[in-house]
Amino acid sequence: MTIWVPTLDPTMPRYRALADAIRLDIVSGQLQAGTRLPPQRRLADALGVTVGTVTRGYAEAERHGLVTARIGSGTYINGGISAQRVSTESFGHVFCAGAATGMFADVKGAIEASLDTIDLTMSLPPPHPARQQGMADALTSISQSQEALLHCVDYQNAFGRDSQRRLLANWMGELGMPVAAEELMLTQGGQNGITLALSALLAPGEALVAGALTYPGLISASTERGLKLLRVPLDEEGMDIEALARLCRQQVPRMVYVMAEQNNPGGAQLSHARREALVALARQYDFWILEDGVQYLPPEECGTQLYQLAPERTLYVFSTSKILAGGLRLGVLRIPPALLPRLGATLRSHSWMVAPLLVETVCAWLTSGNAAPLITWQVEEVRARQRLARSVLDEWSLSSRPSSFDLWLALPEGQRSQAMVESLAARGVHVTSAEPFCVGNEPPPQALRLCLSAAASREALANALEIVREVLLTPPALRCMTL
Ligand SMILES: Cc1ncc(COP(=O)(O)O)c(C=O)c1O
């Protein structure tokens, strides 16, 4: 089948030329309302450009209200576009609110555009109006169900209702995390799952082990509990288990915290051999494993979870924050069932229970069937963002998983992360250095974490990446601090 292949104006950047070609072909009538544009990879091959260029071109056209990207379906020419407006609008600089004028228009994007700043510091799911819509639909369905309303006004069991735990267990199974309802307790987000596990199982002063670079929420929770946080080196296969074995011979930890699928930051995945070695060590020295699966990856990118290899000693932290909405604050903690009374008592002393309204909202959202297409879209979107970033920053040393939210950029010899963070901030792009992730006193590596998913749109991300590239090519001079 032949596809639409435009001629690109050689005087313009290629992505803008593509958006402009869409505009011209709408004006000429060659592209009609409802027409589906070619899949990005096919068009990229036909034009001899990168997929990232086509992605940016489509995003630019969408920003101008010419096309709409539909979840899991493709990019379509919009109807009701005024040929007059389209034919006279310039793609060089004009920002047009475009098609997103509905109730859930892209507010974040508008704010970001008007402030001229792009925040890539927070590990957030990519914005999509379907999140607000999913929340609205769930709340509407609760408000129309006497049973759901009764659940919301009542106190409930600290672990959650059996029917809710079953629904969540089924959903986790579909997402690649096979669990039984009886092993689950509900928490106020993933962070709460971590603090509950630390509070219930470790006494102040006891040793907890984490990778040398780890999730900052683990560092703060361990400091607050008065734990002794020890570090183990990481490499591209994740935590160095031989180093952990050496550490165990000197001091047996009570717990090891690990992000097996993708370390945050850096994205290192624990190899299967290391998972088995870790489990063997845990059995030999009798320590708990706290496995954090909050940063969601689709099953095809995951290995066998540690809780499946060592169900009797692994607690698995999961949350809806990274796939439905961070504001919902619903976490699910998978624990060996024998621990339920202990963890339940800790939860009751912290907050008695998770607010039933939150649990009902998530359950109504899952029952509506609207969560699955959103997650499918999200995975495709973050993959496209990863490809885009890798095409713009291909000269540098990068690491991530294909569906990670984040990209880890190791700076070239002689460049300093703090100076880069400051230079980028001066240009309106906010990123994070390795400092907040560091366990212990060793100096942090010179690297940056870019949360690609946090940008309001692919267009905003593309702009930010161009700035990152420019700053990397002309790094700030190192300051001479002393004689
Ligand atoms: C690895 C990891 N664990 C846990 C959390 C906390 O999750 P939640 O927002 O559900 O509390 C985060 C949040 O960024 C995270 O990155």
The ligand as a Gaussian input file, in Angstrom:
#p B3LYP/6-31G(d) Opt

LIG

0 1
 C       11.565000       3.682000      43.040000
 C       10.418000       4.389000      43.699000
 N        9.821000       3.829000      44.750000
 C        8.794000       4.422000      45.385000
 C        8.314000       5.635000      44.964000
 C        7.177000       6.282000      45.706000
 O        5.958000       5.979000      45.105000
 P        4.622000       6.747000      45.495000
 O        4.607000       8.028000      44.727000
 O        3.520000       5.832000      45.125000
 O        4.667000       6.993000      46.970000
 C        8.922000       6.271000      43.873000
 C        8.469000       7.584000      43.423000
 O        9.052000       8.231000      42.588000
 C        9.999000       5.620000      43.209000
 O       10.623000       6.170000      42.163000

